[in-house]
Amino acid sequence: MTLKNPIIGASGTFGYGIEYEKFFPLESIGGFVTKGLSLRPRNGNPAPRIREVPCGLINSIGLENIGIDAFVRHVLPRLEGADTAVIVNIFGSTVDEYVELAGKLDRFRRIDGIELNISCPNVKAGGAEFGKDPLVVRSVTAKVREATDKTLIVKLSPMVTSIADIALAAQDAGADAVSIANTYPAAAFDLRSGRPFLGAKTGGLSGPAIKPLTLKLVYDTYGRIGIPIIGVGGVTTVEDVVEYALAGANAVQVGTASFINPGTADMLVRELAQYLAGRGIRRFSSLVGTAKK
Ligand SMILES: Cc1cc2nc3c(=O)[nH]c(=O)nc-3n(C[C@H](O)[C@H](O)[C@H](O)COP(=O)(O)O)c2cc1C
């Protein structure tokens, strides 16, 4: 997959793409990742599902989505004219579900890539996250790889002992890139009721609060794998984009920042071009991983 620029809308914060058409032309950004899709539609968790905290938010959406069939029938045709990379995020509760999802998406030309969300419970492994164990990551990635020729991106969980080992497992099994990373487990409590604030009790932390944590994960992984890294965590300003590049990211995804200003991704494309031109940097890729030296 070739991106026209390194700015991508992040899964779960960019709807199915079409919701953002009223804010800016989708073709201005490198691409976007859809909300995570499953075989069947899901209602998600009970409300409240979002809690704003200093420098970020905790969400417990619970992977609400319209289901893969509604997506390909009703949304995909509306993306036909958009000259931007369409990356479909998928998740399942068994390896077979991931394979079935990837197989269903493989025949659509409009889909440029598939991103595997492996921060979900593996029902057959007693609910342990797929993304925690390199052997499981290897197995789910390899099986999905057999089901599709699309660009395959594995989105890693940040809650692992060695992120580079997980990234290596994904690479060895045929992933074309890794996204680093998903949200961090977090909680918030309501002092009046004395109970957890979120309906699901706990959720995942995102936004500027997590940027230094995820930057470190990218930095730790760069040089250990040969495939590109997409940095995802707290990207809000053009300086954040450049920091991720220095740490080793070839592209970034913009998540929570789009909830502050839905035009953020579009703004970053323009500001990045200005930033690079102002410093005589011809190619963004020349910055990638330079902090390692
Ligand atoms: C409301 C919300 C919903 C999300 N839904 C998904 C999802 O369906 N699949 C997924 O892989 N990541 C999901 N994420 C994680 C984001 O894609 C991203 O990895 C994370 O928020 C960190 O980036 P940020 O700090 O820029 O938001 C979601 C995040 C938020 C805030």
The ligand as an ORCA input file, in Angstrom:
! r2SCAN-3c Opt
* xyz 0 1
  C     -13.971      5.817     21.167
  C     -12.873      4.926     20.678
  C     -13.178      3.765     19.971
  C     -12.157      2.914     19.505
  N     -12.489      1.798     18.790
  C     -11.489      1.000     18.287
  C     -11.806     -0.139     17.479
  O     -12.959     -0.432     17.174
  N     -10.763     -0.916     17.037
  C      -9.456     -0.608     17.324
  O      -8.553     -1.339     16.894
  N      -9.139      0.486     18.055
  C     -10.125      1.292     18.550
  N      -9.795      2.405     19.283
  C      -8.372      2.716     19.555
  C      -7.842      3.805     18.618
  O      -7.885      3.389     17.261
  C      -6.382      4.167     18.992
  O      -5.574      3.006     18.912
  C      -6.276      4.732     20.398
  O      -7.386      5.551     20.713
  C      -4.975      5.540     20.593
  O      -4.918      6.632     19.721
  P      -5.356      8.138     20.146
  O      -4.648      8.417     21.443
  O      -4.918      8.988     19.012
  O      -6.841      8.119     20.338
  C     -10.796      3.248     19.764
  C     -10.498      4.429     20.475
  C     -11.509      5.274     20.928
  C     -11.142      6.529     21.673
*
